[in-house]
Amino acid sequence: LDWTSHHFLHHQQISLYLCYCFSASLPPLLTVAATTALNLIDRSPELIKELNEKCDQLHRLLHKSETVGKYFRISGCRLSPVKHLFPLELKPETEPELQEIVDLCLQGGVALTVPSFHPEDVNCRTPSIRLTVNSKLEPQDLSKCLSLLEKCINAVLKPTSTRSL
């Protein structure tokens, strides 16, 4: 951020602990995106049903995975399209390890992310891997995602790993 943006955000920030920035108006791009999404849902309400099914499927797959359960706490409502995997054990090398898992997944064709935080937002920093679901994913896509994720977790977190796929 340039100085002006940083200064503006700093003065609008209500609470560092909540990582919340107040604004009285919704930026135009977000307004258009929200309106477009609502129109799409109005025209195709079945998308919500499909999304709920995909969210539930990924939720069940994550909870059934011994590999994921061994290293992570799964966060996210069953029908939420966003799932977070929080490490059960936090160490100094946790964030680089999570990033390495995400990078290996990307090499395998699955895009996940590690949330990034502003350095001053120390109270909001809980490292995790974030997965998102959309209604266009097929069941085999979700299975591939989990299979690759398990492989990458084992490659990075197992003590004798070689850290490659």
C-alpha atoms as an extended CHARMM CRD file, in Angstrom:
* protein
*
       165  EXT
         1         1  LEU       CA              0.0000000000        0.0000000000        0.0000000000  PROA      1               0.0000000000
         2         2  ASP       CA              1.1560000000        3.5050000000       -0.6640000000  PROA      2               0.0000000000
         3         3  TRP       CA              1.3340000000        6.0000000000        2.2140000000  PROA      3               0.0000000000
         4         4  THR       CA             -2.0870000000        7.5220000000        1.4870000000  PROA      4               0.0000000000
         5         5  SER       CA             -3.8650000000        4.1720000000        1.4830000000  PROA      5               0.0000000000
         6         6  HSD       CA             -2.0460000000        3.0470000000        4.6030000000  PROA      6               0.0000000000
         7         7  HSD       CA             -2.8460000000        6.3200000000        6.3770000000  PROA      7               0.0000000000
         8         8  PHE       CA             -6.5130000000        6.0790000000        5.3280000000  PROA      8               0.0000000000
         9         9  LEU       CA             -6.8610000000        2.4720000000        6.4680000000  PROA      9               0.0000000000
        10        10  HSD       CA             -5.0510000000        3.1540000000        9.7150000000  PROA      10              0.0000000000
        11        11  HSD       CA             -7.4910000000        5.9080000000       10.6320000000  PROA      11              0.0000000000
        12        12  GLN       CA            -10.5590000000        3.8670000000        9.6650000000  PROA      12              0.0000000000
        13        13  GLN       CA             -9.5330000000        0.7970000000       11.5750000000  PROA      13              0.0000000000
        14        14  ILE       CA            -11.9480000000        0.2690000000       14.4570000000  PROA      14              0.0000000000
        15        15  SER       CA            -10.0320000000       -2.4260000000       16.2720000000  PROA      15              0.0000000000
        16        16  LEU       CA             -6.6990000000       -4.0520000000       15.5520000000  PROA      16              0.0000000000
        17        17  TYR       CA             -7.9340000000       -7.1770000000       17.3050000000  PROA      17              0.0000000000
        18        18  LEU       CA            -10.9270000000       -7.5950000000       15.0160000000  PROA      18              0.0000000000
        19        19  CYS       CA             -8.9960000000       -6.7280000000       11.8410000000  PROA      19              0.0000000000
        20        20  TYR       CA            -11.9990000000       -4.7300000000       10.7400000000  PROA      20              0.0000000000
        21        21  CYS       CA            -11.9700000000       -1.5730000000        8.6610000000  PROA      21              0.0000000000
        22        22  PHE       CA            -15.0780000000        0.6250000000        8.6640000000  PROA      22              0.0000000000
        23        23  SER       CA            -16.3690000000        2.2250000000        5.5080000000  PROA      23              0.0000000000
        24        24  ALA       CA            -19.7600000000        3.8440000000        5.0300000000  PROA      24              0.0000000000
        25        25  SER       CA            -20.0000000000        2.8160000000        1.3870000000  PROA      25              0.0000000000
        26        26  LEU       CA            -19.3880000000       -0.3330000000       -0.5630000000  PROA      26              0.0000000000
        27        27  PRO       CA            -16.7400000000        0.1250000000       -3.2660000000  PROA      27              0.0000000000
        28        28  PRO       CA            -18.2620000000        0.1430000000       -6.7800000000  PROA      28              0.0000000000
        29        29  LEU       CA            -16.5130000000       -3.0340000000       -7.9380000000  PROA      29              0.0000000000
        30        30  LEU       CA            -17.8390000000       -4.9840000000       -4.9480000000  PROA      30              0.0000000000
        31        31  THR       CA            -21.3080000000       -3.5620000000       -5.5310000000  PROA      31              0.0000000000
        32        32  VAL       CA            -21.3020000000       -4.7920000000       -9.1340000000  PROA      32              0.0000000000
        33        33  ALA       CA            -19.9140000000       -8.1920000000       -8.0960000000  PROA      33              0.0000000000
        34        34  ALA       CA            -22.5480000000       -8.6190000000       -5.3720000000  PROA      34              0.0000000000
        35        35  THR       CA            -25.3770000000       -7.5360000000       -7.6760000000  PROA      35              0.0000000000
        36        36  THR       CA            -24.1780000000       -9.8840000000      -10.4190000000  PROA      36              0.0000000000
        37        37  ALA       CA            -23.9600000000      -12.7820000000       -7.9590000000  PROA      37              0.0000000000
        38        38  LEU       CA            -27.4670000000      -12.1230000000       -6.6440000000  PROA      38              0.0000000000
        39        39  ASN       CA            -28.8580000000      -11.9380000000      -10.1960000000  PROA      39              0.0000000000
        40        40  LEU       CA            -27.1410000000      -15.2280000000      -11.0600000000  PROA      40              0.0000000000
        41        41  ILE       CA            -28.6350000000      -16.8920000000       -7.9820000000  PROA      41              0.0000000000
        42        42  ASP       CA            -32.0910000000      -15.5300000000       -8.8710000000  PROA      42              0.0000000000
        43        43  ARG       CA            -31.8020000000      -16.9630000000      -12.4060000000  PROA      43              0.0000000000
        44        44  SER       CA            -30.2990000000      -20.3010000000      -11.2980000000  PROA      44              0.0000000000
        45        45  PRO       CA            -31.3370000000      -21.1490000000       -7.7250000000  PROA      45              0.0000000000
        46        46  GLU       CA            -30.1440000000      -24.7280000000       -8.2420000000  PROA      46              0.0000000000
        47        47  LEU       CA            -26.5780000000      -23.3860000000       -7.9490000000  PROA      47              0.0000000000
        48        48  ILE       CA            -27.0890000000      -23.0220000000       -4.1950000000  PROA      48              0.0000000000
        49        49  LYS       CA            -28.2530000000      -26.6320000000       -3.8970000000  PROA      49              0.0000000000
        50        50  GLU       CA            -25.2530000000      -27.8090000000       -5.9500000000  PROA      50              0.0000000000
        51        51  LEU       CA            -22.8880000000      -25.7020000000       -3.8620000000  PROA      51              0.0000000000
        52        52  ASN       CA            -24.3350000000      -27.0700000000       -0.6170000000  PROA      52              0.0000000000
        53        53  GLU       CA            -23.8340000000      -30.6320000000       -1.8850000000  PROA      53              0.0000000000
        54        54  LYS       CA            -20.2020000000      -29.9280000000       -2.8420000000  PROA      54              0.0000000000
        55        55  CYS       CA            -19.5130000000      -28.1840000000        0.4810000000  PROA      55              0.0000000000
        56        56  ASP       CA            -20.9680000000      -31.1110000000        2.4010000000  PROA      56              0.0000000000
        57        57  GLN       CA            -18.9690000000      -33.6070000000        0.3490000000  PROA      57              0.0000000000
        58        58  LEU       CA            -15.6600000000      -31.8200000000        0.9620000000  PROA      58              0.0000000000
        59        59  HSD       CA            -16.5160000000      -31.4390000000        4.6510000000  PROA      59              0.0000000000
        60        60  ARG       CA            -17.1060000000      -35.2030000000        4.9410000000  PROA      60              0.0000000000
        61        61  LEU       CA            -13.9480000000      -36.0380000000        2.9660000000  PROA      61              0.0000000000
        62        62  LEU       CA            -11.7950000000      -33.8090000000        5.1680000000  PROA      62              0.0000000000
        63        63  HSD       CA            -13.2450000000      -35.2780000000        8.3650000000  PROA      63              0.0000000000
        64        64  LYS       CA            -12.7360000000      -38.8540000000        7.1300000000  PROA      64              0.0000000000
        65        65  SER       CA             -9.0940000000      -38.2340000000        6.2310000000  PROA      65              0.0000000000
        66        66  GLU       CA             -6.6800000000      -39.7200000000        8.7630000000  PROA      66              0.0000000000
        67        67  THR       CA             -3.8420000000      -37.6370000000        7.3300000000  PROA      67              0.0000000000
        68        68  VAL       CA             -5.7070000000      -34.3550000000        7.6550000000  PROA      68              0.0000000000
        69        69  GLY       CA             -6.9700000000      -35.2820000000       11.1410000000  PROA      69              0.0000000000
        70        70  LYS       CA             -3.4800000000      -36.2120000000       12.3070000000  PROA      70              0.0000000000
        71        71  TYR       CA             -2.0440000000      -32.7540000000       11.6090000000  PROA      71              0.0000000000
        72        72  PHE       CA             -4.9850000000      -30.3260000000       11.3740000000  PROA      72              0.0000000000
        73        73  ARG       CA             -8.1820000000      -29.1340000000       13.0270000000  PROA      73              0.0000000000
        74        74  ILE       CA            -10.8390000000      -28.5840000000       10.3680000000  PROA      74              0.0000000000
        75        75  SER       CA            -12.7890000000      -25.3510000000       10.6770000000  PROA      75              0.0000000000
        76        76  GLY       CA            -15.8250000000      -24.3630000000        8.6830000000  PROA      76              0.0000000000
        77        77  CYS       CA            -19.5170000000      -25.0920000000        8.8180000000  PROA      77              0.0000000000
        78        78  ARG       CA            -20.6030000000      -28.2000000000        6.9120000000  PROA      78              0.0000000000
        79        79  LEU       CA            -22.2830000000      -26.0500000000        4.2330000000  PROA      79              0.0000000000
        80        80  SER       CA            -19.6630000000      -23.3090000000        4.1470000000  PROA      80              0.0000000000
        81        81  PRO       CA            -17.7350000000      -23.0060000000        0.8700000000  PROA      81              0.0000000000
        82        82  VAL       CA            -14.6360000000      -21.9930000000        2.8560000000  PROA      82              0.0000000000
        83        83  LYS       CA            -12.7510000000      -24.5110000000        4.9880000000  PROA      83              0.0000000000
        84        84  HSD       CA             -9.6690000000      -23.7730000000        7.0720000000  PROA      84              0.0000000000
        85        85  LEU       CA             -7.1560000000      -26.3660000000        8.1720000000  PROA      85              0.0000000000
        86        86  PHE       CA             -5.5080000000      -25.1630000000       11.3790000000  PROA      86              0.0000000000
        87        87  PRO       CA             -2.3310000000      -26.9870000000       12.4380000000  PROA      87              0.0000000000
        88        88  LEU       CA             -2.7070000000      -28.9300000000       15.6760000000  PROA      88              0.0000000000
        89        89  GLU       CA              0.8510000000      -27.9990000000       16.6070000000  PROA      89              0.0000000000
        90        90  LEU       CA              2.2300000000      -24.4850000000       16.1040000000  PROA      90              0.0000000000
        91        91  LYS       CA              5.9960000000      -24.1810000000       15.6410000000  PROA      91              0.0000000000
        92        92  PRO       CA              8.2250000000      -21.4310000000       14.2660000000  PROA      92              0.0000000000
        93        93  GLU       CA              8.3690000000      -23.2690000000       10.9360000000  PROA      93              0.0000000000
        94        94  THR       CA              4.5880000000      -23.7940000000       10.7010000000  PROA      94              0.0000000000
        95        95  GLU       CA              3.8720000000      -20.9940000000        8.2170000000  PROA      95              0.0000000000
        96        96  PRO       CA              6.6470000000      -21.9790000000        5.7730000000  PROA      96              0.0000000000
        97        97  GLU       CA              5.5040000000      -25.6080000000        5.9860000000  PROA      97              0.0000000000
        98        98  LEU       CA              1.9160000000      -24.6460000000        5.2100000000  PROA      98              0.0000000000
        99        99  GLN       CA              3.1060000000      -22.5630000000        2.2710000000  PROA      99              0.0000000000
       100       100  GLU       CA              5.1530000000      -25.5030000000        1.0270000000  PROA      100             0.0000000000
       101       101  ILE       CA              2.0810000000      -27.7660000000        1.1890000000  PROA      101             0.0000000000
       102       102  VAL       CA              0.0940000000      -25.1740000000       -0.7820000000  PROA      102             0.0000000000
       103       103  ASP       CA              2.9120000000      -24.8020000000       -3.3410000000  PROA      103             0.0000000000
       104       104  LEU       CA              3.1430000000      -28.5690000000       -3.8440000000  PROA      104             0.0000000000
       105       105  CYS       CA             -0.6420000000      -28.7570000000       -4.2900000000  PROA      105             0.0000000000
       106       106  LEU       CA             -0.4340000000      -26.0300000000       -6.9340000000  PROA      106             0.0000000000
       107       107  GLN       CA              2.2350000000      -28.0350000000       -8.7870000000  PROA      107             0.0000000000
       108       108  GLY       CA             -0.2640000000      -30.9130000000       -8.7560000000  PROA      108             0.0000000000
       109       109  GLY       CA             -3.0380000000      -28.7470000000      -10.2010000000  PROA      109             0.0000000000
       110       110  VAL       CA             -4.9660000000      -27.8270000000       -7.0410000000  PROA      110             0.0000000000
       111       111  ALA       CA             -5.0050000000      -24.2000000000       -5.9000000000  PROA      111             0.0000000000
       112       112  LEU       CA             -5.1960000000      -23.6650000000       -2.1460000000  PROA      112             0.0000000000
       113       113  THR       CA             -3.9620000000      -20.6980000000       -0.1510000000  PROA      113             0.0000000000
       114       114  VAL       CA             -2.3810000000      -19.7000000000        3.1150000000  PROA      114             0.0000000000
       115       115  PRO       CA             -4.0250000000      -16.5220000000        4.4140000000  PROA      115             0.0000000000
       116       116  SER       CA             -1.6710000000      -13.5840000000        4.6700000000  PROA      116             0.0000000000
       117       117  PHE       CA             -1.8370000000      -10.9380000000        7.3410000000  PROA      117             0.0000000000
       118       118  HSD       CA             -0.4470000000       -7.4730000000        7.8000000000  PROA      118             0.0000000000
       119       119  PRO       CA              2.5670000000       -7.6770000000       10.1430000000  PROA      119             0.0000000000
       120       120  GLU       CA              0.8800000000       -5.3320000000       12.6300000000  PROA      120             0.0000000000
       121       121  ASP       CA             -2.1920000000       -7.5620000000       12.8670000000  PROA      121             0.0000000000
       122       122  VAL       CA             -0.4350000000      -10.0020000000       15.1580000000  PROA      122             0.0000000000
       123       123  ASN       CA             -3.5760000000      -10.8620000000       17.1180000000  PROA      123             0.0000000000
       124       124  CYS       CA             -5.3200000000      -12.0680000000       13.9540000000  PROA      124             0.0000000000
       125       125  ARG       CA             -2.5590000000      -14.3840000000       12.8500000000  PROA      125             0.0000000000
       126       126  THR       CA             -3.5500000000      -18.0020000000       13.0400000000  PROA      126             0.0000000000
       127       127  PRO       CA             -1.7840000000      -19.8680000000       10.2560000000  PROA      127             0.0000000000
       128       128  SER       CA             -3.9890000000      -22.1630000000        8.2180000000  PROA      128             0.0000000000
       129       129  ILE       CA             -4.5660000000      -23.6380000000        4.8080000000  PROA      129             0.0000000000
       130       130  ARG       CA             -7.7310000000      -22.3210000000        3.1890000000  PROA      130             0.0000000000
       131       131  LEU       CA             -9.7920000000      -24.3810000000        0.7380000000  PROA      131             0.0000000000
       132       132  THR       CA            -12.7670000000      -23.0660000000       -1.1720000000  PROA      132             0.0000000000
       133       133  VAL       CA            -15.5380000000      -24.9130000000       -2.9690000000  PROA      133             0.0000000000
       134       134  ASN       CA            -17.6110000000      -23.7910000000       -5.9340000000  PROA      134             0.0000000000
       135       135  SER       CA            -20.7100000000      -25.2830000000       -7.4990000000  PROA      135             0.0000000000
       136       136  LYS       CA            -18.9300000000      -26.2550000000      -10.7200000000  PROA      136             0.0000000000
       137       137  LEU       CA            -16.5430000000      -28.7210000000       -9.0730000000  PROA      137             0.0000000000
       138       138  GLU       CA            -17.2790000000      -32.3740000000       -9.7580000000  PROA      138             0.0000000000
       139       139  PRO       CA            -17.0790000000      -35.0770000000       -7.0640000000  PROA      139             0.0000000000
       140       140  GLN       CA            -13.8760000000      -36.3940000000       -8.6460000000  PROA      140             0.0000000000
       141       141  ASP       CA            -12.3610000000      -32.8870000000       -8.3830000000  PROA      141             0.0000000000
       142       142  LEU       CA            -12.9730000000      -32.8900000000       -4.6380000000  PROA      142             0.0000000000
       143       143  SER       CA            -11.5210000000      -36.3920000000       -4.3070000000  PROA      143             0.0000000000
       144       144  LYS       CA             -8.4600000000      -35.3500000000       -6.3340000000  PROA      144             0.0000000000
       145       145  CYS       CA             -8.0420000000      -32.2950000000       -4.1250000000  PROA      145             0.0000000000
       146       146  LEU       CA             -8.1050000000      -34.3750000000       -0.9570000000  PROA      146             0.0000000000
       147       147  SER       CA             -5.8130000000      -37.0640000000       -2.3500000000  PROA      147             0.0000000000
       148       148  LEU       CA             -3.2430000000      -34.5100000000       -3.4760000000  PROA      148             0.0000000000
       149       149  LEU       CA             -3.5440000000      -32.5720000000       -0.2210000000  PROA      149             0.0000000000
       150       150  GLU       CA             -2.8640000000      -35.7380000000        1.7870000000  PROA      150             0.0000000000
       151       151  LYS       CA              0.1500000000      -36.5400000000       -0.3800000000  PROA      151             0.0000000000
       152       152  CYS       CA              1.5380000000      -33.0140000000        0.0490000000  PROA      152             0.0000000000
       153       153  ILE       CA              0.9050000000      -32.9920000000        3.8090000000  PROA      153             0.0000000000
       154       154  ASN       CA              2.8110000000      -36.2580000000        4.1370000000  PROA      154             0.0000000000
       155       155  ALA       CA              5.6300000000      -34.9940000000        1.9170000000  PROA      155             0.0000000000
       156       156  VAL       CA              6.1210000000      -31.8850000000        4.0540000000  PROA      156             0.0000000000
       157       157  LEU       CA              5.1660000000      -32.9190000000        7.5830000000  PROA      157             0.0000000000
       158       158  LYS       CA              6.3540000000      -36.5110000000        7.8760000000  PROA      158             0.0000000000
       159       159  PRO       CA              9.7600000000      -36.5970000000        9.6090000000  PROA      159             0.0000000000
       160       160  THR       CA             11.4690000000      -38.5820000000        6.8310000000  PROA      160             0.0000000000
       161       161  SER       CA              9.8780000000      -36.7360000000        3.9240000000  PROA      161             0.0000000000
       162       162  THR       CA             11.7660000000      -35.7700000000        0.7780000000  PROA      162             0.0000000000
       163       163  ARG       CA              9.4900000000      -32.7440000000        0.2520000000  PROA      163             0.0000000000
       164       164  SER       CA              8.5340000000      -33.4550000000       -3.3230000000  PROA      164             0.0000000000
       165       165  LEU       CA              5.7140000000      -35.1950000000       -5.1120000000  PROA      165             0.0000000000
